[in-house]
Amino acid sequence: MSTDEVPVPGSAAIDAALRGLRDTLAVDGYELVWSREQGDRIGIRVVAGPDACADCLVPPELMRSIVDSELDATPYGVGSITLPPKSQATG
């Protein structure tokens, strides 16, 4: 879900596009948070929960590719990606 306080145009489409990835990450103990960046870019932040699986998270380059694929049906693309250090995941 967007971290923005003000509704972002297209936020429903972005939420829908990222729902499957968000659900997959949640199974492994992560939360996916997005925010609107400059232009048509979406910032992605993945936050490790207390029982996050350290071996389940893909490298940033692969995560960028996955998110870009998920956003294909929207006019948005990936801007920044922030992943937790593996040391934050305990599982």
Phi, psi and omega in degrees: 000151180294143176272356181288144177281325181269135179305136181262129176304131181086002184297326178295320179293321179293314178302316180296318181295326183266357185304313181298315178294319178300316179295318179297314179296323180298323178300326181269005175092020181242155173243132176261126178235136177238158176214154180281131176250197183294139177064231182257029182260144178242126175275136181243132175230128177251126184247130179280132173275178183296335181245029183296142180275110184297326182277355185269344184273132181276161178296158183306321181297319179288321177299319178301315180296317180297312181295318178301318178298318180295329182272001182308324183279001180244168176277012186253157175225173183280134171261257180272152174229128177238118178247150179288150173297148180304333181293342178279341179265133187254339188281000000 
